[in-house]
Amino acid sequence: MSKDPIPGLTLCNNAVLRRATRKLGQFYDDVVAPSGLKATQQGLLYQIHIGDEPAMGAIAAALVMDLSALGHTLKPLIRDGYVETFTDPADRRIKRVRLTPQGLVKLDEAMKLWHVAQQRFEDMVGKEQAAMLRAALDDIAALDFGIPPAAP
């Protein structure tokens, strides 16, 4: 891909961020691919693992996605036997997720590849720059834009 973006592209925060996200997402997908997962699936397995049987709503909120998108992303992981959902015993309205033993094995496999991607990225941009980028993006993700949609 050319380093010369379309004129005007660099003036829009959203366009530049999406362009970089696609580029980095493709890179992580390629590195994690031998595990049979996409990088988004590896990240979701990891979030479930560290979340200690999290509620689906909590995972969706942490990943800034709606429940239907989370459900769509979980379907192949459930189908392949890596994740299972269950009703919270204390509150039957809450659906929780956990990794299966097969899911733990798959996560371990994918994390080894993820570490390779992470190291390659940090080698290219620098460890300090990568940390600053993650911090800046985390700050942006925490913003509450609170702007109502434009009137028609």
Secondary structure, 3 states (H helix, E strand, C coil): CCCCCCCCHHHCHHHHHHHHHHHHHHHHHHHHHHHCCCHHHHHHHHHHHHCCCCEHHHHHHHCCCCHHHHHHHHHHHHHCCCEEEEECCCCCCCEEEEECHHHHHHHHHHHHHHHHHHHHHHHHHCHHHHHHHHHHHHHHHHCCCCCCCCCC
